[in-house]
Amino acid sequence: MIPLDPLPNLIDQVYARILEAITDRTLQPGQRIRQNELADRLGVSRQPVSHALHLLHRQGLVAESGKRGFEVTQLDPARIRQLYEVRGAIDALAARLAAERAASDAAGRERLATALTAGRRINRKTSLSELIALDVDFHRAIYHLAGNPVIEETIAPQWPHMRRSMATVLSELDYRDSAWAEHATITGHILSGKAKEAERAALAHAQTAGRMTEERLMATNEAAA
């Protein structure tokens, strides 16, 4: 058999690294991305960087800028509101289903409890990228416990945009604590099998995060105008 080309895996790694830089704002909205410079920083050739940037372009995370160039796209407050409207409905459904299944899925309960415990250990020194990863792990634990793979499949293409929006509010110290307090409430309802309460709490959590993110982005845009 012919050996596999290692390049696709390298592209995935480069894609993940650039996405992380966009998410934690190492690469700022509007910042021009120089492929040669980025390739040097990552210790790779231009080819995997070019492929990764085209994948990010398809997702709307970077836009074309000049000849063969790219820049990080701006976060659109209206688009974020729309995204959270959909996420609210999905998260509410996932929480209700998770509560209905919690009693019969010990591994799922453990995964959710572990995700909550990890998130509640955050402090002022916790990096933004770690905060986002912990938040994503928590919500994925609920999706898993819900037992409906279509939920995760539906939300998966939006995670890159969700991660960017999370960075907007998780950078605020006060919201970090309140977000995990809300996570604890959702978890309590799920593990107690209280489906309706879990559904309402998950919807309220998504609505709060969406509203805060939209307001923060609008304020930032107004200040820059």
N, C-alpha and C positions, 0 to 999 in steps of 0.2 A: 504494500500500500504506500501511496505517496504521502510523505509527512505533511501535516497541516501547516499552513502559513500562520506564524505567530502574530502577524500584523493586526487582524481583527481584535484580538485581546488587547493589544497595545492601544488601539483606537479607543476601546472601551475605557481603559485606564486614563487616557488623556482627556476623554469626554468627562469622566467623573471628576477629574481634578479641576478642569475649567468650570464645570457646573458648581463645584464647591466654592470656587473663588467668586463666582457671580452671586451665589447664594449668601455667603458671609460678607459680601461687599468688598472683598479684596480687589475685585474688579468692579468699579462703581458704574451705576447707570450712566450711559452716555460716553463712557470711556472707550477710546479706540483701542482695538486689540491688534498688536503688531505680531504677525505670525512668526517671524524669525526670532524676535525677542522672547516670545512665549516658548518656542521650541528650545531655545538655549536654556531657559529657566527650568524646563522640565527634563532636559537632557535627552531629547529625542530629535528626529529629523522633522522637516516641515510637513511631510506627507500625513502622518497621523494627526497632527494639529489641524491641517486643512480639512481632513475627513470629519474630525470631531466638531469643528466649527460649522460645517455644513449641516450636521445633525442638530446642533443647537439652533441654527438658523431656521430649520424646519419646525422647530418647537416654538419659535418666536422669542427666543432668549437672547439672540444677537441679530443684528440687522446689517445689511450691506452698507459699506461706507467707503466711497472712493473706489479706486481700482483694486479689485481683489481683496479689499479690506472689510473688516467687520467692526461693529461697536456694540456694546451692551445696551439692550433696549431699556427704555424707561418703564417703570411700573405704572399702569393705567388705573387710576382709582375706580372708574366705572367697571372696568374688566374684573378687578378684584372683587367688587361688590357682587357681580354676577357669579363669579366663581364660588364665593362663600354661600350664595343662595342655594346653589346646587349641592355644595358640600354639606350644608346644614341638613338638607333632606336625606342625603346619604348617611351622614353620621347618626341622625335620629333613627333611621331604619336599622343601622348596624347595632346601635345600643339596645334597641328593643329586642332584636333577634338574639343578641348576646345574652341578655337577661333571661330570655326564654330557654336558652341552651346551657346556661352556666352550671346548673345542678348536675348535668350529665357529662360535662367535659372538664375533668380535673386538670388536664394539661393546659387547657385554654385558660382556666381560672388562674393557674400558677403563672402563666406567661403575663397575664394582665396585672396581677399583683406585683410581680417582679418589675414590670415596666413602671408602675406607679412608684414603687419604692426607690428605684433608680432616679426618677425624675424629682422626687422630693428631697434628694440629697444635694441639689444644686445650690450654689452660693454665688457671691459676687465675682469670684474668680473663674467661674465656669465659662468657657469660651462660647461664642455665638454658634459656631458650628456644632459643638456638643449639645447645646440647648436645642437646636433644631433637630438633631438626630434623636434625642430623647423624646421630644414631642412626637415625631413621626413614629417611633417605636411604640409609643403608647397607643396611638390611634390604630396602628396596624394590628396591635394585639386585640383590640375590640373587633376589627374587621375579621380577624381569624376566628375569634370566639363566636362571631355571628354565624359562621358555618355556611355562608353563601359566597363562593369565590367570585361571583360576578361583581360584588361590591368592590373588592380590591382591584379587579380588572378594569372597572369603570373609573376609579379614582387615580389609578397608576399613571396615566399620561399627564395628569395635572399636578403630580407631586413636585416637579421642578418649579412650577409657578407658585405652588403652595409654600415650598421652602423659602422662596424669595419673600413672599408676603409675611411669613413667620418672622423673618429677620427684622422686619419693620417694627413689630411690636415687642418681640422678645429682647430687643436691645434696651428696653425700658425695664429697670429693676423692679418697679412696683408690679408691673404686669406679670413678671415671671412667677411671683408668689401667688397671685390671684388665679393665674391659669392653672397652676398645679392644685390649688384648692378646689377649683371647678372639676379638674380631672379626678380628684379624690371623691367628690360627690357623685360623679358619674359612675365611678368604679363601685362605690358602696351600693348604689341602686342595682347595678348589674349583678354583683355577687350575691345580693339578697334576693335576686329574682324578681325585682320590681320593674317590670317591663315599661309601663307607662311613665313612671318617674324617670327611668333611665333615658327614655326617648325625649322627654321634655328637657331634661338637663343637658343632653347632647346638643339638641337644637339651640338652646339658649347660649351654650358655650360657643358654638359656631357663629351665631348671630353677633355676639359680643366681639369676638375676634375680627369678624368681617367689618363691623362698624368702626372699631378702633383703627384697623389698618387703613380703611378708606379715609378716615378723618386725618390720620397722620400723613398719608400721601398727599392729600389735598393741601394741607398746611405747608408741606415741604415744597410743593409746586408753586403755591402762592408766594412763598418767601423767595423763591428763585426767580420769579417773574419780574 
